[in-house]
Amino acid sequence: MSHQVTIQDVARQAGVSASTVSNLLNGRTERMRPETFDRIKDAIEQEALKHGYQILLGNSECDAERERRYAEELWSHGVRGMIFGSSLLAFTHLAGLVERGLHIPGDLSIVGIDDIVLAQVVDPPLTTVRQPLAEMARAAVENIIARIEGKHSGQPQHLIVPPELIVRGSTASRRI
């Protein structure tokens, strides 16, 4: 059975908290020590290598030109699948890559995060990761109420709410 790597796995290997790993992944590194940044990146790479993958991390800082350069750089190095941090961001690159003559998913598979309605109507329809927002909100409210009513143990709680991969036309079958 394959092991899903979690943010906690990376944090444990890097010797930091899960929130510190999250800060790096979301571009909030302005107060992070360089050695902490490096430990987290190394831990991510090691976890990926254990499973036969290579990781290339880049934060575009929401700069469209930098995003375009990253996407083209990845393509030029043989990357044939990209996961964008939002479906809107994926749409931007989907159109640009098609304009450059790439066939989606024949040449490149693209995945977005958040499964917005537009993901179903673009051409090709965008494969996305759907986050169970209602379940996450319910769990958060239950936790807050338990704290207010004094029913919380005081210990940190880790709740894993698995996302759902919604496979559509922007991803190709696995190539071996």
Backbone as CSV, one residue per row, in Angstrom:
resi,resn,N_x,N_y,N_z,CA_x,CA_y,CA_z,C_x,C_y,C_z
1,MET,0.842,-1.182,0.000,0.000,0.000,0.000,0.888,1.246,0.000
2,SER,0.575,2.203,-0.855,1.406,3.393,-0.934,1.096,4.337,0.215
3,HIS,2.131,5.061,0.628,2.008,6.025,1.718,1.805,7.406,1.133
4,GLN,0.784,8.104,1.594,0.585,9.480,1.177,1.444,10.371,2.054
5,VAL,2.253,11.180,1.433,3.113,12.094,2.172,2.263,13.266,2.636
6,THR,2.372,13.591,3.907,1.604,14.697,4.462,2.534,15.840,4.836
7,ILE,1.943,16.971,5.089,2.714,18.128,5.538,3.391,17.813,6.873
8,GLN,2.750,16.948,7.674,3.346,16.537,8.948,4.603,15.689,8.722
9,ASP,4.605,14.849,7.680,5.791,14.052,7.352,6.976,14.962,7.031
10,VAL,6.711,15.965,6.213,7.768,16.901,5.827,8.246,17.678,7.050
11,ALA,7.298,18.142,7.876,7.653,18.905,9.081,8.515,18.063,10.020
12,ARG,8.129,16.811,10.211,8.881,15.924,11.095,10.305,15.732,10.574
13,GLN,10.434,15.498,9.274,11.763,15.276,8.696,12.620,16.544,8.768
14,ALA,11.984,17.715,8.626,12.739,18.979,8.653,12.943,19.499,10.069
15,GLY,12.236,18.915,11.056,12.358,19.366,12.437,11.682,20.704,12.688
16,VAL,10.556,20.935,11.988,9.800,22.182,12.146,8.325,21.840,12.319
17,SER,7.507,22.858,12.554,6.068,22.635,12.675,5.428,22.552,11.291
18,ALA,4.241,21.952,11.245,3.495,21.882,9.987,3.160,23.279,9.478
19,SER,2.899,24.211,10.379,2.577,25.572,9.935,3.791,26.238,9.289
20,THR,4.997,25.894,9.721,6.201,26.446,9.097,6.343,25.911,7.673
21,VAL,6.052,24.622,7.481,6.074,24.051,6.135,5.017,24.746,5.272
22,SER,3.834,24.943,5.830,2.767,25.635,5.109,3.195,27.038,4.714
23,ASN,3.877,27.721,5.607,4.356,29.071,5.279,5.268,29.045,4.052
24,LEU,6.179,28.082,3.999,7.067,27.994,2.841,6.262,27.705,1.576
25,LEU,5.360,26.735,1.634,4.594,26.350,0.454,3.704,27.475,-0.050
26,ASN,3.327,28.382,0.823,2.444,29.481,0.444,3.174,30.814,0.299
27,GLY,4.504,30.758,0.241,5.281,31.949,-0.055,5.447,32.925,1.095
28,ARG,5.135,32.489,2.316,5.287,33.373,3.476,6.621,33.057,4.158
29,THR,7.698,33.492,3.527,9.027,33.136,4.021,9.837,34.343,4.473
30,GLU,9.227,35.515,4.486,9.995,36.733,4.799,10.637,36.706,6.180
31,ARG,10.050,36.003,7.148,10.651,35.941,8.488,11.297,34.584,8.775
32,MET,11.419,33.758,7.746,11.989,32.427,7.916,13.515,32.487,7.755
33,ARG,14.213,31.828,8.662,15.667,31.760,8.548,16.041,30.942,7.311
34,PRO,17.104,31.341,6.625,17.518,30.602,5.423,17.758,29.114,5.688
35,GLU,18.332,28.787,6.852,18.593,27.368,7.140,17.289,26.583,7.338
36,THR,16.256,27.220,7.869,14.955,26.564,8.015,14.349,26.329,6.639
37,PHE,14.402,27.345,5.806,13.922,27.246,4.424,14.592,26.063,3.728
38,ASP,15.920,25.971,3.842,16.673,24.902,3.189,16.306,23.528,3.741
39,ARG,16.129,23.414,5.069,15.760,22.119,5.665,14.415,21.641,5.148
40,ILE,13.464,22.561,5.025,12.131,22.178,4.543,12.208,21.747,3.083
41,LYS,12.885,22.532,2.262,13.021,22.158,0.851,13.701,20.803,0.711
42,ASP,14.746,20.545,1.507,15.434,19.256,1.468,14.497,18.123,1.882
43,ALA,13.689,18.362,2.916,12.751,17.337,3.385,11.709,17.026,2.313
44,ILE,11.209,18.054,1.642,10.231,17.843,0.564,10.864,17.007,-0.545
45,GLU,12.073,17.371,-0.917,12.755,16.644,-1.979,13.002,15.188,-1.583
46,GLN,13.428,14.948,-0.336,13.684,13.584,0.121,12.411,12.741,0.119
47,GLU,11.313,13.325,0.578,10.033,12.593,0.569,9.625,12.255,-0.858
48,ALA,9.806,13.190,-1.781,9.461,12.946,-3.186,10.338,11.842,-3.772
49,LEU,11.641,11.906,-3.500,12.565,10.909,-4.034,12.248,9.506,-3.539
50,LYS,11.791,9.397,-2.285,11.412,8.083,-1.736,10.326,7.428,-2.577
51,HIS,9.522,8.258,-3.249,8.393,7.760,-4.027,8.639,7.856,-5.528
52,GLY,9.904,8.126,-5.907,10.268,8.146,-7.314,9.951,9.438,-8.049
53,TYR,9.797,10.534,-7.321,9.486,11.818,-7.952,10.585,12.831,-7.687
54,GLN,10.643,13.809,-8.563,11.544,14.939,-8.380,10.676,16.177,-8.211
55,ILE,11.051,17.059,-7.305,10.284,18.267,-7.018,11.041,19.500,-7.506
56,LEU,10.327,20.370,-8.163,10.853,21.678,-8.546,9.893,22.695,-7.946
57,LEU,10.345,23.456,-6.964,9.492,24.445,-6.310,9.801,25.834,-6.829
58,GLY,8.755,26.580,-7.070,8.934,27.968,-7.459,7.735,28.764,-6.991
59,ASN,7.965,29.907,-6.407,6.866,30.763,-5.975,6.870,31.990,-6.868
60,SER,5.776,32.184,-7.568,5.695,33.282,-8.526,5.365,34.616,-7.879
61,GLU,5.018,34.598,-6.587,4.631,35.833,-5.892,3.470,36.513,-6.619
62,CYS,2.605,35.708,-7.261,1.433,36.200,-8.009,1.809,37.114,-9.170
63,ASP,2.985,36.945,-9.710,3.446,37.733,-10.846,3.208,36.911,-12.117
64,ALA,2.304,37.382,-12.994,1.908,36.624,-14.180,3.094,36.321,-15.103
65,GLU,3.986,37.257,-15.271,5.141,37.030,-16.139,6.064,35.962,-15.547
66,ARG,6.271,36.011,-14.245,7.104,34.996,-13.580,6.437,33.628,-13.691
67,GLU,5.126,33.568,-13.548,4.397,32.306,-13.691,4.585,31.743,-15.094
68,ARG,4.478,32.608,-16.106,4.649,32.169,-17.485,6.056,31.609,-17.694
69,ARG,7.060,32.314,-17.170,8.445,31.848,-17.308,8.645,30.498,-16.615
70,TYR,8.091,30.340,-15.408,8.205,29.055,-14.698,7.586,27.934,-15.527
71,ALA,6.376,28.168,-16.037,5.693,27.125,-16.812,6.514,26.744,-18.045
72,GLU,7.033,27.733,-18.759,7.833,27.445,-19.945,9.155,26.763,-19.594
73,GLU,9.765,27.180,-18.493,11.016,26.554,-18.047,10.785,25.082,-17.695
74,LEU,9.704,24.812,-16.989,9.393,23.427,-16.633,9.164,22.591,-17.883
75,TRP,8.381,23.126,-18.822,8.114,22.417,-20.071,9.421,22.121,-20.795
76,SER,10.332,23.098,-20.858,11.586,22.922,-21.589,12.484,21.857,-20.957
77,HIS,12.267,21.553,-19.676,13.058,20.524,-18.992,12.343,19.170,-18.960
78,GLY,11.311,19.033,-19.749,10.660,17.734,-19.869,9.536,17.467,-18.897
79,VAL,9.160,18.459,-18.103,8.025,18.260,-17.194,6.766,18.135,-18.041
80,ARG,5.985,17.112,-17.783,4.785,16.869,-18.576,3.506,16.922,-17.758
81,GLY,3.636,17.452,-16.533,2.462,17.638,-15.695,2.715,18.755,-14.700
82,MET,1.739,19.648,-14.549,1.886,20.766,-13.618,0.628,20.891,-12.774
83,ILE,0.847,21.177,-11.489,-0.255,21.443,-10.569,-0.163,22.908,-10.191
84,PHE,-1.221,23.649,-10.462,-1.259,25.065,-10.124,-2.047,25.257,-8.844
85,GLY,-1.659,26.254,-8.055,-2.245,26.494,-6.738,-3.698,26.912,-6.738
86,SER,-4.250,27.216,-7.884,-5.674,27.522,-7.986,-6.123,27.193,-9.400
87,SER,-7.414,26.973,-9.560,-7.937,26.708,-10.897,-7.837,27.944,-11.776
88,LEU,-8.035,29.126,-11.189,-7.911,30.357,-11.981,-6.508,30.502,-12.550
89,LEU,-5.510,30.196,-11.755,-4.129,30.254,-12.219,-3.908,29.235,-13.335
90,ALA,-4.471,28.053,-13.184,-4.338,27.027,-14.218,-4.985,27.486,-15.522
91,PHE,-6.153,28.154,-15.443,-6.812,28.660,-16.653,-5.900,29.595,-17.418
92,THR,-5.246,30.481,-16.704,-4.347,31.452,-17.320,-3.279,30.738,-18.140
93,HIS,-2.696,29.706,-17.553,-1.614,28.996,-18.226,-2.129,28.035,-19.282
94,LEU,-3.288,27.481,-19.072,-3.887,26.583,-20.053,-4.018,27.307,-21.386
95,ALA,-4.595,28.495,-21.364,-4.777,29.275,-22.599,-3.431,29.630,-23.224
96,GLY,-2.492,30.091,-22.424,-1.188,30.480,-22.948,-0.420,29.324,-23.550
97,LEU,-0.486,28.172,-22.918,0.240,27.005,-23.428,-0.377,26.497,-24.729
98,VAL,-1.704,26.536,-24.817,-2.383,26.139,-26.047,-2.025,27.104,-27.179
99,GLU,-1.976,28.405,-26.876,-1.582,29.406,-27.881,-0.180,29.134,-28.420
100,ARG,0.692,28.549,-27.594,2.066,28.245,-28.023,2.139,26.921,-28.790
101,GLY,0.999,26.291,-29.017,0.968,25.075,-29.808,1.000,23.779,-29.028
102,LEU,0.961,23.852,-27.701,0.944,22.619,-26.911,-0.468,22.039,-26.884
103,HIS,-0.533,20.720,-26.875,-1.818,20.036,-26.792,-2.020,19.566,-25.355
104,ILE,-3.134,19.971,-24.771,-3.480,19.578,-23.410,-4.570,18.516,-23.541
105,PRO,-4.389,17.316,-23.069,-3.317,16.789,-22.242,-2.229,16.031,-22.997
106,GLY,-2.251,16.005,-24.319,-1.268,15.222,-25.072,0.173,15.565,-24.758
107,ASP,0.488,16.867,-24.722,1.850,17.305,-24.435,2.071,17.580,-22.956
108,LEU,1.036,18.044,-22.290,1.172,18.494,-20.907,-0.145,18.301,-20.170
109,SER,-0.079,17.709,-18.989,-1.255,17.570,-18.126,-1.265,18.718,-17.133
110,ILE,-2.449,19.269,-16.883,-2.590,20.398,-15.969,-3.673,20.094,-14.942
111,VAL,-3.359,20.430,-13.676,-4.306,20.256,-12.567,-4.402,21.574,-11.813
112,GLY,-5.609,21.948,-11.433,-5.832,23.130,-10.599,-6.336,22.706,-9.235
113,ILE,-6.380,23.640,-8.327,-6.862,23.370,-6.976,-8.134,24.180,-6.754
114,ASP,-9.155,23.584,-6.236,-10.373,24.209,-5.707,-11.646,23.904,-6.470
115,ASP,-11.577,23.325,-7.643,-12.742,22.873,-8.398,-13.853,23.912,-8.511
116,ILE,-13.505,25.076,-9.020,-14.543,26.087,-9.256,-15.382,25.680,-10.464
117,VAL,-16.554,26.270,-10.613,-17.498,25.901,-11.659,-16.873,26.005,-13.053
118,LEU,-16.067,27.022,-13.280,-15.453,27.198,-14.601,-14.586,26.008,-15.019
119,ALA,-14.113,25.226,-14.062,-13.255,24.085,-14.382,-13.966,23.097,-15.309
120,GLN,-15.276,23.067,-15.240,-16.050,22.130,-16.046,-16.308,22.637,-17.466
121,VAL,-16.185,23.953,-17.682,-16.598,24.506,-18.969,-15.450,24.975,-19.855
122,VAL,-14.217,25.011,-19.326,-13.087,25.376,-20.184,-12.785,24.214,-21.118
123,ASP,-12.002,24.469,-22.161,-11.662,23.424,-23.109,-10.150,23.246,-23.144
124,PRO,-9.638,22.092,-22.711,-10.374,20.951,-22.164,-10.802,21.207,-20.716
125,PRO,-11.826,20.487,-20.253,-12.235,20.648,-18.848,-11.056,20.360,-17.914
126,LEU,-10.935,21.169,-16.869,-9.766,21.133,-15.992,-9.890,20.078,-14.894
127,THR,-8.896,19.207,-14.802,-8.792,18.293,-13.671,-8.450,19.136,-12.448
128,THR,-9.143,18.897,-11.341,-8.918,19.711,-10.148,-8.910,18.853,-8.893
129,VAL,-8.446,19.475,-7.832,-8.517,18.874,-6.507,-9.627,19.615,-5.766
130,ARG,-10.668,18.880,-5.426,-11.806,19.469,-4.712,-11.578,19.319,-3.216
131,GLN,-11.625,20.425,-2.520,-11.506,20.407,-1.068,-12.910,20.326,-0.469
132,PRO,-13.125,19.449,0.484,-14.459,19.300,1.078,-14.768,20.459,2.036
133,LEU,-15.089,21.609,1.471,-15.250,22.830,2.262,-16.338,22.718,3.324
134,ALA,-17.464,22.101,2.991,-18.552,21.975,3.981,-18.085,21.145,5.174
135,GLU,-17.378,20.056,4.901,-16.878,19.206,5.986,-15.822,19.938,6.817
136,MET,-14.969,20.710,6.150,-13.947,21.468,6.862,-14.584,22.538,7.745
137,ALA,-15.593,23.218,7.217,-16.279,24.256,7.988,-17.000,23.648,9.191
138,ARG,-17.673,22.506,8.978,-18.376,21.832,10.074,-17.401,21.456,11.183
139,ALA,-16.254,20.893,10.816,-15.263,20.486,11.812,-14.723,21.698,12.570
140,ALA,-14.488,22.803,11.858,-13.984,24.015,12.511,-14.995,24.558,13.506
141,VAL,-16.268,24.608,13.107,-17.311,25.119,14.006,-17.467,24.210,15.220
142,GLU,-17.451,22.893,15.006,-17.553,21.962,16.135,-16.392,22.160,17.107
143,ASN,-15.207,22.378,16.589,-14.027,22.589,17.427,-14.166,23.884,18.230
144,ILE,-14.626,24.942,17.588,-14.809,26.226,18.274,-15.856,26.093,19.381
145,ILE,-16.973,25.433,19.080,-18.036,25.252,20.085,-17.511,24.428,21.263
146,ALA,-16.733,23.372,20.977,-16.171,22.546,22.050,-15.257,23.383,22.943
147,ARG,-14.488,24.275,22.362,-13.615,25.159,23.150,-14.446,26.108,24.017
148,ILE,-15.463,26.702,23.416,-16.323,27.638,24.158,-17.008,26.943,25.327
149,GLU,-17.458,25.721,25.092,-18.182,24.974,26.134,-17.249,24.243,27.085
150,GLY,-15.947,24.425,26.931,-14.987,23.795,27.832,-14.843,22.298,27.636
151,LYS,-15.245,21.781,26.495,-15.168,20.341,26.221,-13.906,19.957,25.448
152,HIS,-13.051,20.920,25.191,-11.821,20.668,24.441,-10.717,20.277,25.413
153,SER,-9.946,19.272,25.063,-8.899,18.763,25.957,-7.731,19.733,26.127
154,GLY,-7.617,20.707,25.272,-6.484,21.625,25.329,-5.312,21.165,24.478
155,GLN,-5.319,19.894,24.067,-4.267,19.366,23.212,-4.553,19.734,21.754
156,PRO,-3.500,20.021,20.995,-3.713,20.314,19.570,-4.380,19.131,18.886
157,GLN,-5.269,19.431,17.979,-5.951,18.383,17.223,-5.510,18.440,15.779
158,HIS,-5.310,17.279,15.203,-4.962,17.187,13.795,-6.100,16.477,13.095
159,LEU,-6.758,17.178,12.226,-7.865,16.616,11.473,-7.455,16.584,10.011
160,ILE,-7.478,15.421,9.444,-7.156,15.284,8.033,-8.463,15.072,7.289
161,VAL,-8.761,16.010,6.414,-9.960,15.928,5.599,-9.484,15.701,4.170
162,PRO,-9.574,14.463,3.692,-9.001,14.151,2.384,-9.691,14.916,1.256
163,PRO,-8.895,15.490,0.360,-9.476,16.126,-0.821,-9.876,15.052,-1.831
164,GLU,-10.553,15.469,-2.877,-10.988,14.531,-3.913,-10.431,14.995,-5.251
165,LEU,-9.788,14.100,-5.964,-9.280,14.413,-7.290,-10.422,14.249,-8.285
166,ILE,-10.742,15.323,-9.000,-11.800,15.309,-10.008,-11.108,15.283,-11.373
167,VAL,-11.049,14.094,-11.965,-10.324,13.909,-13.222,-11.209,14.331,-14.385
168,ARG,-10.673,15.261,-15.164,-11.372,15.738,-16.364,-10.395,15.691,-17.538
169,GLY,-10.626,16.468,-18.534,-9.890,16.365,-19.788,-8.508,16.985,-19.842
170,SER,-8.028,17.636,-18.785,-6.719,18.301,-18.856,-5.571,17.415,-18.402
171,THR,-5.846,16.154,-18.087,-4.767,15.242,-17.680,-4.792,13.984,-18.539
172,ALA,-3.609,13.530,-18.895,-3.463,12.312,-19.691,-3.349,11.115,-18.768
173,SER,-3.514,9.946,-19.334,-3.274,8.716,-18.576,-1.816,8.651,-18.211
174,ARG,-1.513,7.904,-17.144,-0.128,7.768,-16.698,0.726,7.139,-17.786
175,ARG,1.880,7.753,-18.001,2.829,7.238,-18.993,3.957,6.534,-18.264
176,ILE,4.284,5.341,-18.717,5.356,4.585,-18.067,6.544,4.495,-18.988
